[in-house]
């Protein structure tokens, strides 16, 4: 287990701590400094988001890009963002329908990636997709900070709208670019299978014809 993968796992372990911080009541005490739950939650969220930048950078710089890391990294991102959004819905800081659209977008793109992988085609992140996580982190951070500083509420709400629209646009970009290619891959594979079955039937028919001819010769 290398350091980039450990950072990815750390991001996953931050998720329950973030949920507890957002949904807890009262003031938390860290040593002798009073820390409000929203500030603690914001710190946890930003620390977890920072691991997303660091683990990818380290993996590329040290040549430690692994299959486990490639699989875990998007899962950790989705867990972190989804947990934060659902918790913010529970405390009435974000509209539920916006969160449904954002998380639904993640399921749709993940489904597309699975179909592509089954067809032997790898979907790389688009430019819109690469900046999606950064926009989500900024918007969620503003909403969490708005619990402590109400003057940020409006900015946070605008940020969530932007994230929703941005997510829909990036999902449309994925489907526009790759769905036809995936569909073509599936059609080609099915065509090859049909050709293989047709050739097999022709060979079987030829063998039967040879067998019948041999039988006729023997009987003649």
C-alpha positions in Angstrom: 0.0 0.0 0.0 1.7 3.2 -1.2 1.2 6.7 0.2 -1.2 8.0 -2.5 -3.5 5.0 -1.8 -3.3 5.6 1.9 -4.4 9.2 1.3 -7.3 8.0 -0.7 -8.3 5.7 2.1 -7.9 8.5 4.6 -10.4 10.5 2.5 -12.9 7.7 2.9 -12.3 7.6 6.7 -13.0 11.3 6.8 -16.6 10.8 5.6 -18.2 9.6 8.9 -16.4 12.2 10.8 -17.7 14.9 8.4 -21.3 13.6 8.8 -21.0 13.5 12.6 -19.6 17.1 12.6 -22.4 18.5 10.4 -25.3 16.7 12.2 -24.0 17.2 15.8 -25.3 19.9 18.1 -23.4 22.3 20.4 -19.8 23.2 20.6 -16.9 20.9 20.2 -13.8 21.4 22.3 -10.4 20.7 20.7 -7.8 20.9 23.5 -8.4 24.4 25.0 -9.8 26.1 21.9 -13.6 26.0 21.5 -14.5 24.9 18.0 -18.0 25.1 16.6 -19.3 22.1 14.8 -19.6 23.9 11.4 -16.0 25.1 11.6 -14.8 21.6 12.6 -16.9 20.2 9.7 -15.4 22.7 7.3 -11.9 21.8 8.4 -12.6 18.1 8.0 -14.1 18.6 4.5 -11.2 20.8 3.3 -8.7 18.4 4.7 -10.4 15.5 2.9 -10.6 17.5 -0.3 -6.9 18.3 -0.1 -6.1 14.6 0.0 -7.7 14.4 -3.5 -5.2 16.8 -4.9 -2.2 15.4 -3.1 -2.8 11.7 -3.8 -3.2 12.2 -7.5 -0.1 14.5 -7.7 2.0 12.1 -5.7 0.9 9.1 -7.7 1.8 10.8 -11.0 5.1 12.3 -9.7 6.3 9.0 -8.1 5.0 6.7 -10.8 2.7 5.0 -8.3 -0.5 5.0 -10.3 -2.1 1.6 -9.4 -5.4 -0.2 -10.3 -6.5 0.0 -6.7 -5.9 3.8 -6.6 -7.6 4.3 -9.9 -10.7 2.5 -8.6 -10.7 3.9 -5.1 -10.1 7.6 -6.0 -13.5 8.3 -7.7 -15.3 6.2 -5.1 -13.7 8.3 -2.3 -14.7 11.6 -4.1 -18.3 10.5 -4.6 -18.6 9.3 -1.0 -17.2 12.6 0.4 -19.3 14.9 -1.8 -22.5 12.8 -1.4 -22.1 12.6 2.4 -21.6 16.3 2.7 -24.6 17.1 0.4 -27.0 14.7 2.1 -26.0 16.0 5.5 -26.6 19.6 4.3 -30.0 18.6 3.1 -30.8 17.1 6.6 -30.0 20.4 8.3 -31.9 22.3 5.6 -28.9 24.2 4.1 -29.4 22.8 0.5 -32.5 22.0 -1.4 -33.1 18.2 -1.7 -33.9 18.4 -5.5 -30.5 20.0 -6.3 -28.7 17.3 -4.4 -30.7 14.6 -6.2 -29.7 16.0 -9.5 -26.0 16.3 -8.5 -25.8 12.7 -7.1 -28.0 11.4 -10.0 -25.5 12.8 -12.4 -22.7 10.8 -10.7 -24.7 7.6 -11.0 -25.4 8.3 -14.7 -21.7 8.9 -15.5 -20.6 5.9 -13.5 -23.1 3.8 -15.3 -21.8 5.0 -18.6 -18.2 4.2 -17.6 -19.3 0.7 -16.6 -20.9 0.1 -20.0 -17.8 1.4 -21.7 -15.5 -0.8 -19.6 -17.6 -3.8 -20.5 -17.3 -2.9 -24.1 -13.5 -2.6 -23.8 -13.5 1.1 -24.0 -12.0 3.5 -21.4 -13.7 6.8 -20.9 -11.2 9.5 -19.8 -12.2 12.5 -17.8 -13.2 15.5 -19.9 -12.0 19.1 -19.1 -15.4 19.8 -17.6 -15.2 16.6 -15.5 -11.7 17.5 -14.2 -12.9 20.8 -12.8 -16.2 19.4 -11.4 -14.6 18.3 -8.1 -13.1 21.7 -7.5 -16.4 23.5 -8.1 -18.2 21.1 -5.7 -15.6 21.6 -3.0 -15.9 25.4 -3.3 -19.7 25.4 -3.3 -20.0 23.0 -0.3 -17.4 24.9 1.6 -19.3 28.1 1.1 -22.6 26.5 2.3 -20.9 25.0 5.4 -19.2 28.4 6.2 -22.7 30.0 5.7 -23.9 28.2 8.8 -21.4 30.4 10.8 -21.5 33.5 8.6 -25.0 34.0 7.2 -23.7 36.6 4.8 -22.3 33.7 2.8 -25.6 32.0 2.4 -26.5 33.6 -0.9 -23.1 33.0 -2.4 -23.3 29.3 -1.3 -26.8 29.0 -2.8 -25.5 30.4 -6.1 -22.5 28.1 -5.9 -24.8 25.0 -5.5 -26.8 26.1 -8.6 -23.6 26.5 -10.5 -22.4 23.0 -9.4 -25.8 21.5 -10.5 -25.7 23.1 -13.9 -22.0 22.4 -14.4 -22.6 18.7 -13.5 -25.4 18.4 -16.0 -23.3 20.0 -18.7 -20.3 17.8 -18.0 -22.6 14.7 -18.0 -24.1 15.7 -21.4 -20.5 16.2 -22.7 -19.6 12.6 -21.6 -22.7 11.1 -23.3 -22.3 13.2 -26.4 -18.6 12.2 -26.9 -18.6 8.6 -25.8 -22.1 7.0 -26.0 -21.9 6.6 -29.8 -18.4 5.1 -29.5 -19.6 2.7 -26.9 -22.7 1.8 -28.9 -20.5 1.2 -32.0 -18.2 -1.0 -29.9 -21.2 -3.1 -28.7 -22.5 -3.4 -32.3 -19.2 -4.5 -33.7 -18.8 -7.1 -31.0 -22.3 -8.5 -31.6 -21.6 -8.5 -35.4 -18.4 -10.5 -34.8 -20.3 -12.9 -32.7 -23.0 -13.4 -35.3 -20.3 -13.9 -38.0 -18.6 -16.5 -35.8 -21.9 -18.3 -35.3 -22.7 -18.2 -39.0 -19.2 -19.6 -39.9 -19.7 -22.3 -37.3 -23.0 -23.2 -38.8 -21.5 -23.3 -42.3 -18.7 -25.6 -41.1 -21.2 -27.9 -39.4 -23.3 -28.0 -42.6 -20.2 -28.7 -44.7 -19.2 -31.6 -42.4 -22.7 -33.0 -42.6 -22.6 -32.8 -46.4 -19.2 -34.6 -46.4 -20.6 -37.3 -44.1 -23.6 -37.8 -46.3 -21.5 -38.0 -49.4 -19.2 -40.5 -47.8 -22.2 -42.6 -46.7 -23.6 -42.5 -50.3 -20.3 -43.7 -51.7 -20.1 -46.6 -49.2 -23.7 -47.6 -50.0 -23.1 -47.3 -53.7 
